Amino acid sequence: MPNNPIVQVEEVYKNYHVGDHEVEVLKGISFAIQPGEFVAVVGPSGNGKSTLLNMITGIDHPTSGVVRINGRTLHTLSENQLAQWRGENLGIVFQFFQLLPALNLLQNVILPMDFVGKLGREARRERAMQLLELVGLADQAHKLPSQVSGGQQQRAAIARALANDPPLIVADEPTGNLDARTSADVFAVFCHLIDQGKTLVMVTHDRQLARQAGRQLLIENGRLRDED
């Protein structure tokens, strides 16, 4: 195993103020993820899984503790620096796809490359088509999200997450709105990405799906209970 983890979470606590009360959501979480790992984060709803994911993506900051991604300490970056860093280093796949409805699938995949100024115009289009082909959607490239199925939208969202060739993919309940067969198709795409050397962190409530990942992190009551 390499000695330089791509994800390093050290004694992370996260508290939120709810009215006059302070609620402790994460309670001293520590773990590391090595490059090329496929890790599933599991646990009951409301126990801190999504909060932990927000720490890894830099959407939220720890109350105390440190999160490092590829050696960068996220909470030290400004919002502009964080947005640029996220665009170049992180691919995010959401439960509800979050494709822009007025853009076709090809344009949705091109968008992250536009944001960071990656490649020239024709090269962006070519790369986007290659990614759509990778997820089996080359023939749907010019359709709007509303014109394809939920599973196809999620595969397009995976292609979009790969647009800038980030080393780390983070997926938040990526199969939560999909049936079992479509979930299996999406999972197969994830496994293919791992074979290509990507690192994947997936939050899921589906324990059967999680067992197929290389490792599981179980979060209960804000604590890391065990690792499989």
LINJO-V541261 format. One record per residue. N is the residue number from 0. RES is the residue in one small letter. OMEGA is omega in degrees with one decimal (999 if undefined). Layout:
{{N,RES,OMEGA} {N,RES,OMEGA}}
//
This chain:
{{0,m,176.7} {1,p,-179.3} {2,n,-177.7} {3,n,-178.4} {4,p,176.8} {5,i,175.3} {6,v,177.6} {7,q,-179.7} {8,v,-173.6} {9,e,173.7} {10,e,-176.7} {11,v,171.4} {12,y,174.2} {13,k,178.5} {14,n,174.1} {15,y,174.6} {16,h,176.7} {17,v,-173.8} {18,g,178.9} {19,d,-175.0} {20,h,173.1} {21,e,-177.7} {22,v,179.6} {23,e,-175.6} {24,v,175.7} {25,l,-169.5} {26,k,175.2} {27,g,-179.4} {28,i,175.2} {29,s,172.5} {30,f,176.3} {31,a,176.4} {32,i,-177.9} {33,q,176.5} {34,p,178.2} {35,g,178.5} {36,e,171.2} {37,f,-173.5} {38,v,175.3} {39,a,175.2} {40,v,-173.9} {41,v,178.3} {42,g,-179.2} {43,p,176.0} {44,s,176.2} {45,g,-177.7} {46,n,172.5} {47,g,-177.6} {48,k,-177.8} {49,s,176.0} {50,t,177.9} {51,l,178.8} {52,l,178.2} {53,n,175.3} {54,m,-176.8} {55,i,-178.8} {56,t,-178.5} {57,g,176.9} {58,i,177.4} {59,d,-178.1} {60,h,177.0} {61,p,169.3} {62,t,171.3} {63,s,-175.2} {64,g,-173.1} {65,v,170.6} {66,v,177.0} {67,r,175.2} {68,i,-175.8} {69,n,176.2} {70,g,179.3} {71,r,176.5} {72,t,-166.1} {73,l,-172.5} {74,h,176.3} {75,t,-177.5} {76,l,172.6} {77,s,-179.9} {78,e,178.6} {79,n,177.8} {80,q,-178.5} {81,l,178.7} {82,a,178.2} {83,q,179.4} {84,w,-178.6} {85,r,-179.6} {86,g,-175.4} {87,e,-168.9} {88,n,-170.1} {89,l,171.2} {90,g,-177.1} {91,i,176.7} {92,v,-174.6} {93,f,178.1} {94,q,-174.4} {95,f,171.3} {96,f,179.1} {97,q,169.2} {98,l,177.9} {99,l,-170.0} {100,p,-177.3} {101,a,179.5} {102,l,175.2} {103,n,-174.7} {104,l,179.2} {105,l,-179.6} {106,q,176.9} {107,n,-179.1} {108,v,178.6} {109,i,-170.3} {110,l,179.8} {111,p,177.4} {112,m,174.9} {113,d,-174.4} {114,f,-177.4} {115,v,179.0} {116,g,-176.9} {117,k,175.1} {118,l,174.4} {119,g,-173.6} {120,r,-178.1} {121,e,179.5} {122,a,176.9} {123,r,-179.9} {124,r,-179.8} {125,e,179.5} {126,r,179.7} {127,a,178.2} {128,m,177.6} {129,q,-179.9} {130,l,176.3} {131,l,175.8} {132,e,179.1} {133,l,-178.0} {134,v,173.7} {135,g,-175.3} {136,l,-177.2} {137,a,-178.3} {138,d,179.3} {139,q,-168.6} {140,a,-173.2} {141,h,176.0} {142,k,173.9} {143,l,178.3} {144,p,-178.6} {145,s,-177.2} {146,q,179.2} {147,v,-176.5} {148,s,177.3} {149,g,178.7} {150,g,177.9} {151,q,175.9} {152,q,-179.2} {153,q,177.0} {154,r,174.7} {155,a,178.2} {156,a,175.8} {157,i,177.5} {158,a,178.1} {159,r,179.8} {160,a,-178.5} {161,l,-168.8} {162,a,-177.0} {163,n,177.3} {164,d,-178.0} {165,p,178.4} {166,p,-174.1} {167,l,174.4} {168,i,177.4} {169,v,-176.7} {170,a,-178.0} {171,d,-178.2} {172,e,-171.2} {173,p,179.8} {174,t,-173.8} {175,g,-179.1} {176,n,-175.0} {177,l,176.3} {178,d,-171.8} {179,a,-177.6} {180,r,179.4} {181,t,175.9} {182,s,179.2} {183,a,178.5} {184,d,179.7} {185,v,179.2} {186,f,178.7} {187,a,176.0} {188,v,178.2} {189,f,-179.6} {190,c,177.8} {191,h,178.7} {192,l,177.1} {193,i,177.8} {194,d,178.8} {195,q,175.9} {196,g,177.3} {197,k,172.4} {198,t,-175.1} {199,l,173.4} {200,v,-174.2} {201,m,170.0} {202,v,179.9} {203,t,171.9} {204,h,-176.5} {205,d,-175.6} {206,r,177.7} {207,q,176.9} {208,l,-177.4} {209,a,-178.5} {210,r,179.7} {211,q,175.4} {212,a,-178.8} {213,g,-177.4} {214,r,176.9} {215,q,170.0} {216,l,-178.6} {217,l,178.3} {218,i,176.1} {219,e,-179.5} {220,n,175.0} {221,g,-179.1} {222,r,175.2} {223,l,-173.0} {224,r,177.7} {225,d,177.6} {226,e,178.0} {227,d,999}}
//
